[in-house]
């Protein structure tokens, strides 16, 4: 963990001595307008923002502000949650989803029938080659147990195939239908 990417524990302790204007990466008048809105309307504010650590580095935060009564005084309570790591993970997942979509599109144009099942034998992918070979559209088969309607003949008991798949991460063999 480097100080250029995250606030250190020491910096977090120093945040207590800073004003909102020191850490919020917004103009002072924008911050004040938000505070006045909470005080005036008693509304709840929630959003994602970039905040500044004392060392000058920026972090992504989730912020909420709400009006509370503290004795006879109304004050705005502001909660911050550092979501820098979560945002980084979300971006990584988005990249992976894009890559998976591209791979799915490549598999879909193959002439061979490519069928992907989950661990409960339900069809989660049925490519164009499978449509051409078996005649069922993707929407007709998605979620169905493939071997039940294809009348699959297994070269060994299905329980052994699944055991090999669980232990080795894959199974290779040829299936046929009757």
Backbone as a ProteinNet text record, in pm:
[ID]
protein_1_A
[PRIMARY]
XXXXXXXXXXXXXXXXXXXXXXXXXXXXXXXXXXXXXXXXXXXXXXXXXXXXXXXXXXXXXXXXXXXXXXXXXXXXXXXXXXXXXXXXXXXXXXXXXXXXXXXXXXXXXXXXXXXXXXXXXXXXXXXXXXXXXXXXXXXXXXXXXXXXXXXXXXXXXXXXXXXXXXXXXXXXXXXXXX
[TERTIARY]
86.2	0	90.8	79.8	162.8	82.1	153.1	83.6	28.1	80.1	28.4	-108.4	-146.1	-273.4	-377.5	-336.4	-431.5	-386.4	-481.4	-446.5	-388.7	-277.1	-218.8	-299.5	-271.2	-340.7	-313.6	-189.4	-155.4	-236.4	-247.2	-324.6	-472	-523.6	-663.6	-688.2	-591.6	-606.5	-602.8	-523.2	-513.1	-639.7	-717.8	-840.9	-933.6	-929.5	-1018.2	-994.6	-874.6	-843.6	-867.7	-910.8	-932.1	-1078.6	-1100	-1238.2	-1282.8	-1411.6	-1469.4	-1407.5	-1377.7	-1320.6	-1179.5	-1109.4	-973.9	-973.6	-1078.9	-1075	-1168	-1269.7	-1363	-1306.5	-1299.8	-1247.5	-1363.1	-1416.3	-1521.6	-1497.1	-1552.8	-1541.2	-1617.7	-1568.3	-1627.5	-1775.7	-1813	-1953.2	-2043.8	-1992.6	-2071.3	-2093.9	-1990.2	-2002.1	-2103.8	-2090.6	-2181.1	-2325.4	-2345.3	-2481.3	-2542.2	-2462.5	-2513.1	-2549.1	-2465.5	-2492.3	-2619.4	-2632.7	-2751.7	-2878.1	-2866.5	-2982.3	-3027.7	-2931	-2965.5	-3029.9	-2970.4	-3025	-3163	-3179	-3305.1	-3417.5	-3387.1	-3492.3	-3497.1	-3396.3	-3391.7	-3378	-3318.4	-3307.2	-3182.6	-3181.2	-3068.7	-2992.3	-2862	-2778.7	-2688.7	-2677.8	-2590.7	-2521.7	-2396.3	-2328.8	-2188.5	-2127.8	-1988.9	-1906.2	-1793.9	-1708.6	-1562	-1477.7	-1333.5	-1292.4	-1218.8	-1171.9	-1020.2	-966.4	-822.9	-768.3	-664.4	-592.4	-497.6	-444.9	-355.4	-231	-188.1	-69.3	-99.7	-224.7	-262.3	-320.5	-309.3	-363.7	-516.2	-579.8	-725.9	-775	-888	-952.5	-1098.1	-1158.2	-1301.1	-1373.8	-1477.7	-1555.4	-1703.8	-1774.9	-1920.5	-1956.3	-2038	-2070.4	-2220.9	-2258.4	-2398.7	-2402.5	-2502.3	-2520.1	-2667.6	-2692.1	-2829.9	-2840	-2956.2	-2982.1	-3010.4	-2942.3	-2971	-2988.3	-3054.9	-3075.4	-2980.7	-2895.7	-2796.4	-2831.8	-2910.5	-2964.8	-3065.4	-3044.9	-3134.7	-3081.6	-2969.3	-2903.7	-2925.2	-2947.4	-2952.6	-2813.6	-2764.9	-2634.1	-2644.7	-2549.4	-2541.8	-2437.2	-2480.2	-2387	-2343.1	-2212.6	-2156.3	-2080.6	-2113	-2043.6	-1967.4	-1843.9	-1759.7	-1714.9	-1713.7	-1661.3	-1566.5	-1444.2	-1345.4	-1383.7	-1411.2	-1451.1	-1352.1	-1230.2	-1128.6	-1106.4	-1090.3	-1066.4	-1188.3	-1307.8	-1429.8	-1441.8	-1413.6	-1421	-1318.6	-1201	-1097.8	-1146.4	-1207.9	-1260.6	-1374.4	-1461.7	-1572.7	-1520.3	-1416.8	-1358.3	-1297.2	-1234.2	-1175.5	-1286	-1396.5	-1509.3	-1570.8	-1580.5	-1633.3	-1544.4	-1413.6	-1318.6	-1333.7	-1345.6	-1363.3	-1493.8	-1600.1	-1729.7	-1720.2	-1649.8	-1630.7	-1552.6	-1448.3	-1368	-1451.1	-1532.1	-1617.2	-1718.9	-1774.1	-1869	-1801.7	-1679.5	-1605.8	-1577	-1539.1	-1512.2	-1640.1	-1751.6	-1879.7	-1914.8	-1891.6	-1920.9	-1834.7	-1709.3	-1621.8	-1670	-1707.9	-1757.3	-1887.8	-1966.5	-2096.6	-2084.8	-1977.1	-1965.3	-1902.8	-1860.2	-1801.9	-1907.9	-1867.4	-1959.7	-1986.6	-1889.7	-1909.5	-2012.4	-2086	-2180.5	-2101.1	-2115.9	-2049.4	-2158.3	-2160.3	-2261.8	-2188.4	-2225.2	-2163.6	-2271.9	-2240.5	-2334.4	-2280.5	-2369.5	-2324.7	-2310.9	-2280.1	-2256.3	-2384.6	-2500.9	-2627.3	-2674.8	-2585.5	-2611.7	-2710.3	-2734.4	-2821.6	-2739.7	-2800.1	-2731.6	-2721.1	-2597.2	-2576.3	-2523.2	-2477.8	-2433.8	-2464.4	-2519	-2561	-2529.5	-2426.8	-2384.2	-2462.4	-2429.2	-2496.1	-2479.4	-2361.4	-2339.6	-2435.2	-2466.2	-2561.3	-2702.9	-2736.1	-2867.3	-2880.5	-2778.1	-2780.4	-2786.9	-2712	-2705.5	-2830.9	-2882.9	-2992.9	-3129.2	-3131.3	-3257.6	-3327.8	-3279	-3340.8	-3272.3	-3350.5	-3296.6	-3235.9	-3146.3	-3079	-3178.7	-3280.8	-3379	-3460.5	-3474.1	-3551.5	-3475	-3341.9	-3263.3	-3196.9	-3178.5	-3107.8	-3178.6	-3101.2	-3156	-3205.8	-3220	-3267.5	-3150.8	-3180.1	-3079.2	-3057.1	-2939.1	-2908.7	-2924.8	-2871.3	-2873.9	-3014.1	-3108.2	-3244.6	-3316.8	-3304.4	-3377.6	-3292.8	-3161.4	-3076.6	-3060.1	-3108.1	-3096.7	-2950.4	-2866.6	-2722	-2683.6	-2593.1	-2533	-2391.9	-2363.9	-2233.9	-2141.4	-2010.6	-1916.1	-1882.6	-1917.5	-1899.1	-2008.4	-2031.6	-2138.4	-2119.4	-2229.5	-2225.7	-2161.3	-2182.2	-2123	-1970.1	-1912.9	-1767.2	-1716	-1790.1	-1751.9	-1750.7	-1855	-1862.2	-1751.3	-1719.9	-1612.1	-1478.8	-1452.7	-1330.1	-1326.9	-1440.6	-1450.8	-1422.1	-1478.7	-1455.3	-1309.9	-1250.4	-1114.6	-1008.9	-1030.7	-929.7	-961.5	-1082.6	-1119.3	-1164.6	-1161.1	-1206.3	-1233.1	-1306.6	-1331.7	-1328.4	-1265	-1262.5	-1319.5	-1401.8	-1459.6	-1560.7	-1615.3	-1711.8	-1848	-1948	-2083.4	-2161.6	-2260.9	-2348.3	-2492.3	-2583.7	-2724.2	-2786.6	-2888.1	-2951	-3058.4
-116	0	122	204.9	323.6	445.9	545.8	667.3	745	721.6	794.8	742.7	624.7	567.4	569.4	561.4	552.5	642	683.6	756.3	656.4	692.6	604.5	618	527.5	534.5	668.2	716.3	845.6	956.2	950.5	1051.9	1044.8	925	911.2	978.6	963.8	1028.9	1181.1	1230.1	1374.1	1431.1	1346.4	1394.8	1459.5	1411.9	1465.2	1615.1	1661.9	1802.9	1888.3	1827	1901	1940.2	2047	2086.1	2013.5	2018.9	1958.3	2020.1	2147.7	2219.3	2171.7	2116.5	2066	1934.6	1856.1	1721.7	1700.7	1783.9	1766.5	1835.6	1763.1	1820.3	1885	1989.9	2071.8	2215.3	2308.7	2448.2	2469.4	2563.5	2592.6	2627.3	2705.9	2746.9	2627.3	2525.7	2405.3	2326	2314.6	2244.5	2315.9	2447.5	2525	2515.6	2514	2502.3	2368.3	2261.4	2129.5	2127.7	2186.5	2190.6	2271.4	2385.9	2469.4	2395.9	2319.4	2244.2	2140.9	2072.1	1974.2	2045.4	2157	2230.8	2288.7	2344.7	2410.3	2309.2	2206.2	2112.8	1985.9	1964.4	1842.7	1716.8	1729.3	1614.5	1533.5	1416.6	1324.5	1333.9	1348.6	1354.5	1231.3	1171.7	1056.2	1070.9	1032.9	1037.6	982.7	976.3	933.3	1056.5	1071.1	1187.6	1146.1	1239.6	1225.3	1316.3	1260	1339.8	1338.3	1433.5	1451.7	1413.2	1331.6	1302.1	1417.9	1422.6	1531.7	1535.5	1418.3	1414.1	1458.4	1494.3	1542.7	1436.5	1309.1	1203.1	1202.7	1157.4	1154.3	1011.9	999.5	870.1	882.6	771.1	767.3	741.4	819.9	800.2	798.3	731.3	732.5	827.6	926.9	1027	1031.9	1049.2	1074.6	1187.1	1270.1	1380	1386.3	1404.8	1411.9	1509.7	1561.7	1655.4	1577.3	1615.6	1554	1666.3	1635.4	1731.2	1693.4	1787.5	1767.9	1864.6	1815.7	1904.8	1997.2	2126.2	2223	2271.6	2218	2263.5	2160.8	2213.2	2125.6	2124.7	2006.5	1994.7	1897.5	1908.8	1816.5	1711	1586	1476.4	1423.3	1417.1	1369.7	1240.3	1137	1009	985.3	942.1	911	766.2	700	562.8	557	516.1	502.8	382.6	407.3	299.6	283.9	332.6	327.1	184	92	-48.9	-108.3	-75.6	-126.3	-76.9	51.3	107.2	39.7	13.3	-55.4	-196.2	-265.8	-400.3	-395	-293.9	-279.3	-258.3	-176.1	-151.6	-280	-357.8	-485.4	-581	-586.1	-672	-627.1	-496.9	-445.5	-487.9	-480.1	-522	-671	-751.1	-895.4	-926.7	-854.1	-876.6	-846	-740.7	-706.1	-815.4	-864.8	-972.1	-1098.6	-1133.6	-1251.9	-1237.2	-1117.2	-1091.9	-1111.3	-1061.6	-1077.9	-1225.7	-1299.9	-1443.4	-1517.8	-1480.7	-1544.2	-1520.4	-1398.8	-1367.1	-1450.1	-1473.5	-1557.6	-1702.3	-1754.5	-1892.2	-1908.8	-1803.4	-1812.2	-1827.2	-1780.3	-1789.6	-1921.2	-2005	-2134.5	-2225	-2303.7	-2398.7	-2520.5	-2557.1	-2669.5	-2632.5	-2731.5	-2708.6	-2693.9	-2580.6	-2556.1	-2529	-2614.7	-2606.6	-2600.2	-2504.4	-2490.6	-2512.5	-2598.2	-2631.1	-2580.8	-2548.9	-2518.5	-2650	-2644	-2766.2	-2845.1	-2788.7	-2861.1	-2909.1	-2909.3	-2956.2	-2869.9	-2746.3	-2655.3	-2582.7	-2562.9	-2496.9	-2347.6	-2296.6	-2153.1	-2089.1	-2171.2	-2118.9	-2220.7	-2174.5	-2257.6	-2174.4	-2214.3	-2128.9	-2154.1	-2076.8	-2086.6	-2227.6	-2287.2	-2423.5	-2523.9	-2505.8	-2594.7	-2571.8	-2447	-2416.7	-2490	-2480.4	-2544	-2696.6	-2752.6	-2899.2	-2959.6	-2897.1	-2957.9	-2895.6	-2773.9	-2713	-2629.3	-2627.9	-2546.9	-2411.5	-2307.7	-2173.4	-2158.7	-2062.9	-2039.9	-2018.9	-1937.9	-1908.3	-2030.5	-2127.1	-2248.3	-2342	-2336.4	-2433.4	-2376	-2244.3	-2183.3	-2218	-2273.6	-2311.6	-2454.9	-2521	-2659.8	-2755.2	-2874.3	-2978.1	-3044.2	-3022.1	-3063.2	-3211.2	-3296.7	-3440.3	-3499.5	-3429.6	-3481.2	-3468.8	-3355.1	-3342.3	-3380.7	-3390.2	-3437.2	-3589.5	-3653	-3798.5	-3841.6	-3779.5	-3800.7	-3939	-4002.6	-4129.5	-4096.2	-4128.8	-4098.3	-4218.2	-4197.2	-4307.8	-4371.5	-4304.9	-4356.7	-4293.9	-4343.4	-4286.2	-4135.6	-4063.5	-3918.4	-3877.8	-3954.8	-3921.8	-3925.2	-4019.1	-4025.3	-3905.7	-3866.7	-3750.6	-3625.3	-3607.9	-3491.3	-3493.3	-3610.6	-3622.8	-3580.8	-3626.2	-3588.6	-3438.3	-3384.2	-3241.3	-3160	-3203.1	-3131.5	-3141.9	-3259.2	-3277.1	-3220.4	-3235	-3189.4	-3058.9	-3009.5	-2883.6	-2897.3	-3018.5	-3039.2	-3187	-3213.2	-3349.2	-3346.2	-3444.8	-3456.8	-3591.7	-3590.3	-3713.2	-3682.6	-3787.6	-3769.7	-3819.5	-3737.6	-3773.2	-3799.5	-3883.9	-3909.4	-3909.7	-3912.6	-3920.3	-4039.6	-4095.1	-4214.5	-4181
0	0	0	-100.5	-110.3	-74.3	-20.6	21.7	-96.3	-216.9	-331.6	-374.9	-330.9	-372.3	-262	-137.1	-27.5	86.5	166.3	287.1	387.1	450.5	551.9	680.6	777.7	906.4	974.5	964.3	1023.6	957.9	825.7	753.9	791.3	811.3	851.3	986.2	1079.9	1210	1195.1	1102.1	1079.8	1014.6	948.3	885.3	986.7	1110.6	1213.9	1234.3	1209.3	1227.1	1103.7	995.9	872.2	857.7	785.1	756	629.9	606.9	486.3	361.4	368.7	254.2	221.2	322.1	299.7	222.8	237.8	179.1	60.3	46.9	-63.9	-187.5	-296.4	-419.9	-496.3	-438.2	-498.3	-453.8	-527	-486.4	-356.4	-276.7	-146	-158.4	-261.6	-276.8	-307.8	-376.3	-405.2	-275.9	-195.3	-66.7	22.4	31.5	117.2	68.4	-63.1	-116.4	-76.6	-79.2	-39.5	108.4	191.1	335.5	362.8	297.5	317.1	272.8	165.3	116.2	219.6	281.4	385	503.6	545.8	661.3	631	512	475	452.4	371.9	329.7	413.3	495.1	575.8	491.2	372.2	282.4	310.1	256.7	266.6	135	141.6	20.9	18.5	-98.1	-116.1	-251.2	-258.3	-387.6	-380.9	-496.5	-509	-542.4	-476.9	-496.3	-491.6	-529.6	-513.5	-398	-303.4	-190.5	-188.9	-118.5	-115.2	21.7	22.2	145.3	174.5	294.6	333	244.6	197.3	111.2	-32	-58.1	-190.3	-281.7	-245.6	-330.7	-320.4	-425.6	-429.6	-408.4	-340.8	-321.1	-362.8	-400.3	-429.9	-299.3	-273.6	-152	-183.8	-97.9	-97.6	16.6	-11.5	90.4	111.2	235.9	266.3	368.9	357.5	452.2	489	616.4	663.2	779.2	798.7	907	1034.9	1142.3	1272.4	1374.3	1480.8	1589	1701.3	1737.1	1842.6	1954.2	2047	2149.5	2083.6	2099.2	2037.1	1903	1861.4	1739	1627.7	1509.4	1391.9	1328.3	1299.2	1234.8	1118.3	1028.8	916.1	949.7	951.2	974.5	838.3	818.2	691.7	718.4	642.3	651.6	522.6	535	419.4	428.9	315.5	308.9	190.1	216.5	109.8	23.5	-103	-194.1	-309	-288.4	-393.4	-439.7	-345.2	-382.1	-450.8	-401.3	-463.3	-606.7	-630.3	-765.6	-857.1	-803.6	-881	-919.4	-823.6	-850.5	-951.6	-941.9	-1036.9	-1178.9	-1192.2	-1324.7	-1380.8	-1292.2	-1335.7	-1382.2	-1307.9	-1346.4	-1478.7	-1499.3	-1625.7	-1742.7	-1722.2	-1826	-1854.8	-1749.5	-1766.7	-1837.8	-1804.7	-1870.1	-2018.9	-2052.5	-2193.5	-2265.1	-2201.1	-2260.4	-2278.7	-2179.1	-2189.8	-2302.2	-2316.9	-2424.8	-2559.9	-2573.4	-2698.6	-2726.2	-2622.1	-2638.7	-2676.1	-2614.6	-2647.4	-2793.8	-2840.3	-2980	-3074.6	-3037.5	-3120.3	-3121.9	-3004.4	-2997.9	-3075.2	-3077.1	-3142.4	-3293.4	-3354.3	-3500.1	-3546.1	-3451.5	-3487.5	-3549.1	-3648.9	-3712.3	-3623.5	-3538.9	-3447.5	-3341.5	-3293.5	-3184.7	-3055.5	-2990.8	-2862.6	-2760.3	-2658.6	-2553.8	-2421	-2336.6	-2205.4	-2101.4	-2003.5	-1895.8	-1762.9	-1670.5	-1535.4	-1458.7	-1330.5	-1252.7	-1225.9	-1255.4	-1243.3	-1379.6	-1478.3	-1614.8	-1692.6	-1646.1	-1720.1	-1826.7	-1940.7	-2051.5	-2023.4	-2027.3	-2009.9	-2137.8	-2233	-2362.1	-2470.3	-2578.7	-2692	-2815.8	-2890.1	-3000.8	-3129.3	-3230.9	-3361.2	-3420.5	-3400.6	-3450.5	-3387.5	-3258.9	-3190.6	-3243.3	-3273.2	-3332.2	-3465.5	-3548.4	-3680.5	-3669.6	-3577.1	-3564.9	-3502.9	-3394.3	-3319.7	-3347.8	-3402.3	-3441.3	-3335.8	-3212.5	-3107.1	-3100.8	-3085.5	-3069.3	-2929.8	-2915.7	-2787.4	-2674	-2697.9	-2593.3	-2553.1	-2642.4	-2612.2	-2519.4	-2521.5	-2445.1	-2321	-2316.2	-2202.7	-2072.2	-1977.5	-1847.7	-1839.8	-1954.9	-1954	-1931.9	-1880.7	-1862	-1997.8	-2052.5	-2189	-2217.9	-2130.4	-2159.9	-2154.7	-2090.8	-2084.5	-2218.7	-2286.1	-2412.7	-2533.7	-2516.1	-2626.2	-2623.2	-2517.7	-2499.1	-2512.1	-2432.8	-2439.6	-2388.1	-2460.5	-2418.9	-2371.6	-2246.3	-2187.2	-2198.7	-2224.5	-2236.3	-2101.9	-1993.4	-1858.1	-1773.4	-1652.6	-1570.3	-1550.1	-1554	-1539.2	-1406.4	-1302	-1171.3	-1178.5	-1256.1	-1272.2	-1352.3	-1454.2	-1535.2	-1448.1	-1366.3	-1278.5	-1173.6	-1122.3	-1024.2	-1086.2	-1206.5	-1277.2	-1305	-1340.2	-1367.8	-1241.8	-1128.6	-1002.6	-958.4	-970.5	-921	-1016.1	-1145.4	-1241.3	-1310.8	-1293.1	-1356.3	-1500	-1553.3	-1690.6	-1715.9	-1820.7	-1865.1	-2016.7	-2075.2	-2219.8	-2257.8	-2358.6	-2405.4	-2514.4	-2570.5	-2676.6	-2630.4	-2653.5	-2618.5	-2746.3	-2734.7	-2850	-2801.3	-2895.5	-2857	-2928.1	-2862.8	-2922	-3020.7
[MASK]
++++++++++++++++++++++++++++++++++++++++++++++++++++++++++++++++++++++++++++++++++++++++++++++++++++++++++++++++++++++++++++++++++++++++++++++++++++++++++++++++++++++++++++++++++

